[in-house]
Amino acid sequence: MREDAESVRRRVIESLKVTYFQLAYIQQTLPIIEQSDHTLNQIEQITESHYRVGQGNQQDVLKAQLQHTRILEEIAHHHQAEGQLQAQLKQILNRAQTSPDIVAEPLTATPLFHTDSQLLQKVKEQSPEIRSKQQLLEQQQARIELAHKDARPDFMVSYMWQHTANQFRDYYMATFGIRLPNRGRQRAELAESEERREQVNQQLQAERQRVASEIQQQYVLVRTSEERLNIYKSGLIPQADATFRAGMAAYQSNRQDFQTLLGNFLDVLNLDLDYRQQLAEHESAIARLERLTGEAQP
């Protein structure tokens, strides 16, 4: 029961952290989308001015308006998601739904200093699910040992002395007895205990495999997301931003078509959102590793 309680405690903390990271993603990407909508308004104005002087076409104006509507829809979706995440967090924290909303801190990538082998060793020692199964196995082993003892005969020896009177000799009596066990019933109980032990042992091995697999999956996710975050931050996002700025200048001087500019604009927006999403997934994977190993990352 103690291990089960520890397992529940860890899962509640994991749920709290993962929900918090999702909220942080929503709150920190909303200004990005709103700023992108402001930039798109500028592009739309340039497109309309090109159309008025005969350097553009109406289709470009309509595409800009359509993209503006899509961004407005994305902003509305963010507001909805934030409201739902606020409700979930307040429920986990046992706060009133009318209490002030939670404002998440800016997310940063938490470093993982352990190797996968170290994490697997920690989870073997500290996983409440594994320890619970181990204790069940020890319980079944104790029952088997007790069943073996019950299969042995019980010997009883007693001695009694009684002083009757001075004119009579003292009274002495010794008794010896033996209780023979029911061999058929004892063999059945022993077989049942051994079968139950084997079942618990198989459950223990399955739990070890499940936890080890989850550790490995989350470890791979953390390491892969670290690589992707570095690629986004040092390569893709700066390159996309530079390409968009150059394209914006070229479009204003009518040296680039609108479709290419719109594609560059969406690249900047989507890459920034992908980076934030990857950061939230990285922190969520760290939280799952903390739940499995029982140790918070520094």
Helices and strands as residue ranges (DSSP letters): H 2-52, H 58-92, H 116-126, H 128-150, E 154-162, E 171-179, H 183-231, I 232-236, H 237-252, H 258-293
